[in-house]
Amino acid sequence: MIEFFEYDFFIRYLIVFLITKITDMKVTALLPEEMINEVRKFSGGKNITESLQIALSDYVQRQKLKKAIKKLKQSPLEFSKDFTAENIRRINREL
């Protein structure tokens, strides 16, 4: 049986763990002012933080897309021999 003290400690530890996993990360970075101004201009963010979040999200999405394209180039998609528009229409109608 768990003693109250051990249970209380466990709950406190769990809460601290969850809070640290939920909160955002604070970062200090030295960036040229011109770069920040361009990011704010192109992203349309309300402030520097939002602008950087938009820019970084866009960057990550573009990198994932590049990776997918590279993978697709290495092993292109191939249509099956019986692939026709009529077959696809028939399958779609059955759904």
Long-range contacts (C-beta under 8 A, 24 or more apart in sequence): none
